[in-house]
Amino acid sequence: MSIAPYTTLAALAERYDGFLVDQFGVLRDDDRAYPGANEALLHLKALGKAIIILSNSGRSGDYNAERLVRLGFDRAGFDRFLTSGDVAHDILAVETANRSGRTRCLTISSGGDRNLADRLGFESVEDAALADVVIISGSEAERIPLADYRTLLEPAARRGVPCYCTNPDRHKLAKSGSIAPGAGSIALAYEELGGPVRWFGKPYPAIYRQAKAVLKAVPAERIVCIGDSLEHDIAGAAGAGLSSCLVRTGILADTTDAGLASIADSHGARPDFLMERFGL
């Protein structure tokens, strides 16, 4: 039996005025836009809806917005792109403002991204034994075994070096269409090695507080979160007191109804609605 009733985007538009829409698995995969996703965003905007793309990306919202446009999305289709990287920067910038001396930072990411460390004025290092902090913002576990990440990080974890995980997703959609361990899995490995981890992004509260502040004119009961992850999108919406809709694309596309129910129960959160895909 289905864990929630199926709905359509038209029905959601009648009920909600604010949309917090996940990126990967809802609008796109690792390579391209999903058919009809751009048109769906433009349709909602034409109806006067407020739209925030809410993503567990360690990179900035501006970077991600530009990447969406390069994939063929119209920038007029959303009001703001808010990422876990943005939230981490806003919080850590305040906390580290008065820190004396240079902070040496080891960043684990994809594509060599060190955006957060650079914005915070950290000095980047490659050796965990030299790091004062660790940032885990991305994963290349489709080609780098988790065991190699553990070996790299162990010297920092052994010293209790604080780690900031700016992308808690435990799984990612790889270019081949397969599912690979995400940055969250690397951060969990760091915890298992004895290192302390501070988590930013969905399902944690700070990103929802910031999104609600952007949507300050929209009452909470008129906001819906749309995502492909029960662990992050749906559990995060429940914790924030917001409605949610799980799309049947992305990381759980091949999961059975029974499997969805088991995952939902393990995280104590079920969606209010299901939708086959994000489209008209």
C-alpha positions in Angstrom: 0.0 0.0 0.0 1.2 3.5 -0.9 2.6 5.6 2.0 0.8 8.7 0.8 -1.8 9.7 -1.8 -0.6 10.6 -5.3 -1.1 14.2 -6.4 -0.3 16.5 -9.3 1.6 19.8 -9.5 -1.7 21.5 -10.4 -3.3 20.2 -7.2 -0.3 21.4 -5.1 -0.5 24.8 -6.8 -4.1 25.2 -5.6 -3.1 24.4 -2.0 0.3 26.1 -1.6 2.0 29.4 -2.3 5.6 28.7 -1.4 7.6 25.8 -2.9 10.9 24.5 -1.5 12.1 22.3 -4.4 15.1 20.0 -4.2 17.6 20.0 -7.1 19.1 16.6 -7.7 16.6 13.8 -8.3 13.7 16.3 -8.7 14.9 18.8 -11.4 18.0 17.1 -12.7 20.4 14.2 -12.4 24.2 14.6 -12.5 24.2 15.3 -16.2 21.0 16.9 -17.4 17.7 18.5 -16.7 14.7 16.2 -16.3 12.2 16.6 -19.1 9.5 19.1 -18.2 11.1 20.4 -15.0 11.9 23.8 -16.4 8.4 24.2 -17.7 7.0 23.2 -14.4 9.0 25.9 -12.6 7.9 28.6 -15.1 4.3 27.5 -14.8 4.4 27.9 -11.0 6.0 31.3 -11.3 3.3 32.3 -13.8 0.8 31.5 -11.1 2.5 33.8 -8.7 4.1 31.2 -6.6 7.3 31.8 -4.5 10.0 29.2 -5.4 13.3 28.4 -3.6 15.5 25.7 -4.9 16.7 24.1 -1.6 19.7 21.9 -2.1 22.2 20.0 -0.1 25.1 21.4 -2.1 28.3 22.5 -0.5 28.7 25.1 -3.2 27.0 28.5 -3.1 23.5 29.1 -4.4 24.8 31.5 -7.0 27.1 28.8 -8.4 24.3 26.3 -8.5 21.8 28.7 -10.1 24.3 29.4 -12.9 24.8 25.7 -13.4 21.0 25.2 -13.7 20.9 27.9 -16.4 23.7 26.2 -18.3 21.6 23.0 -18.2 18.7 24.9 -19.9 16.7 26.2 -17.0 15.3 29.7 -17.1 16.5 31.9 -14.3 13.0 33.4 -14.1 11.7 30.0 -12.9 12.8 30.5 -9.3 13.3 33.3 -6.8 16.3 32.0 -4.9 18.8 29.1 -4.9 19.6 28.3 -1.2 22.2 25.7 -0.4 23.6 24.0 2.7 26.9 25.6 1.7 25.3 29.1 2.0 23.9 28.3 5.4 27.2 27.0 6.6 29.0 30.1 5.4 26.5 32.4 7.1 26.9 30.7 10.4 30.6 29.9 10.3 31.5 33.4 9.1 30.0 34.8 12.3 31.6 32.2 14.5 35.1 32.5 13.1 35.1 36.3 12.6 37.4 36.9 15.6 39.6 33.9 15.3 43.3 34.8 15.4 45.8 33.4 13.0 45.3 31.3 9.9 43.0 28.3 10.0 44.3 25.4 8.0 41.5 23.5 6.3 41.4 20.2 4.5 38.4 20.1 2.1 36.8 16.9 0.8 34.8 17.8 -2.3 34.1 17.1 -5.9 35.8 18.8 -8.8 38.4 20.4 -6.4 35.9 22.8 -4.9 37.2 24.8 -2.0 34.6 27.6 -2.2 33.6 27.6 1.4 37.2 27.5 2.7 38.1 30.4 0.4 35.1 32.5 1.4 35.9 31.9 5.1 39.5 32.9 4.6 40.9 29.5 5.5 44.2 28.3 4.3 43.8 25.1 2.3 46.0 22.1 3.0 46.1 18.6 1.5 47.4 16.7 4.6 44.9 15.9 7.3 47.7 15.8 9.8 48.2 19.6 9.3 44.5 20.6 9.3 42.8 22.7 12.0 39.4 22.0 10.5 37.9 19.6 7.9 35.2 20.6 5.4 33.3 17.8 3.6 31.2 19.3 0.9 31.2 16.7 -1.8 32.1 13.2 -2.9 33.8 11.4 -5.7 33.1 8.0 -4.2 32.0 6.7 -7.6 35.8 6.6 -8.3 37.4 6.9 -4.9 36.7 4.1 -2.5 35.4 5.1 0.9 38.3 3.2 2.4 40.6 5.7 0.8 38.7 8.6 2.3 39.0 7.0 5.7 42.7 6.6 5.3 43.0 10.3 4.2 40.9 11.6 7.1 42.1 9.3 9.9 45.0 11.6 11.1 42.5 14.5 11.6 39.9 12.4 13.2 42.4 10.9 15.6 43.3 14.4 16.8 39.6 15.4 17.2 39.8 18.0 14.5 36.3 19.6 14.0 34.6 18.7 10.7 31.9 20.7 8.9 29.7 18.6 6.6 28.0 20.9 4.2 26.3 18.2 2.2 24.6 15.5 4.5 23.4 13.4 1.5 24.5 9.9 2.2 23.9 8.9 -1.5 24.4 10.7 -4.8 23.3 10.2 -8.4 26.5 9.4 -10.4 26.9 10.3 -14.0 26.3 6.7 -15.1 22.8 6.9 -13.4 24.0 4.7 -10.6 23.9 5.6 -6.9 27.2 6.2 -5.1 28.1 7.2 -1.5 27.6 10.9 -1.0 29.4 13.4 1.2 27.3 12.4 4.2 28.7 8.9 4.0 32.2 10.3 4.1 31.2 12.4 7.2 29.7 9.4 8.9 33.1 7.6 8.3 34.8 10.5 9.9 32.5 10.1 13.0 33.3 6.4 13.1 37.0 7.3 13.2 36.3 9.3 16.3 36.1 12.8 14.7 33.4 15.3 15.6 31.0 16.4 12.8 28.8 19.4 12.6 26.0 19.0 10.0 24.5 21.6 7.7 21.6 21.3 5.3 18.5 19.1 5.1 17.1 17.6 7.4 18.7 20.0 9.9 16.8 23.1 11.1 19.0 26.0 10.1 18.4 25.7 6.4 14.6 25.7 6.9 14.8 28.7 9.2 16.7 30.6 6.5 14.2 29.4 3.8 11.3 30.5 5.9 12.9 33.9 6.4 13.1 34.3 2.6 9.5 33.3 2.3 8.4 35.5 5.2 5.2 36.6 3.4 4.1 33.0 3.0 2.5 31.3 6.1 4.0 28.0 7.0 0.8 26.1 6.2 1.0 27.4 2.6 4.6 26.0 2.1 5.4 22.6 0.6 8.7 20.9 0.3 9.3 18.7 -2.8 12.1 16.2 -2.9 13.3 12.7 -3.7 14.8 11.7 -0.3 12.8 10.5 2.7 15.9 10.9 4.9 16.6 14.5 4.0 13.7 16.3 2.2 10.7 14.6 3.9 12.2 14.3 7.4 13.5 17.8 7.1 10.1 19.2 6.2 8.5 17.3 9.0 11.0 18.7 11.5 10.3 22.2 10.2 6.5 21.8 10.4 6.0 22.0 6.7 4.1 19.8 4.2 6.0 17.6 1.8 5.7 15.7 -1.4 8.0 12.9 -2.5 8.7 12.5 -6.2 9.3 9.0 -7.5 12.4 10.0 -9.5 15.9 10.3 -8.1 17.5 8.0 -5.5 14.3 6.1 -4.5 13.0 5.7 -8.1 13.3 1.9 -8.0 12.3 1.5 -4.4 9.1 -0.5 -3.8 6.1 0.7 -1.8 7.2 -1.6 1.0 10.7 -0.3 0.8 9.5 3.3 1.0 7.4 2.5 4.1 10.4 0.9 5.8 12.6 3.9 5.1 9.9 6.4 6.1 9.4 4.6 9.4 13.1 4.5 10.1 13.3 8.3 9.9 9.9 8.9 11.5 8.6 10.9 8.7 6.1 10.2 5.9 5.3 12.6 3.0 1.9 14.2 2.7 1.8 13.4 -1.0 3.6 11.4 -3.7 4.1 12.6 -7.2 5.4 10.6 -10.2 7.7 13.4 -11.3 8.1 17.1 -11.0 6.2 18.2 -14.1 2.9 19.4 -15.6 
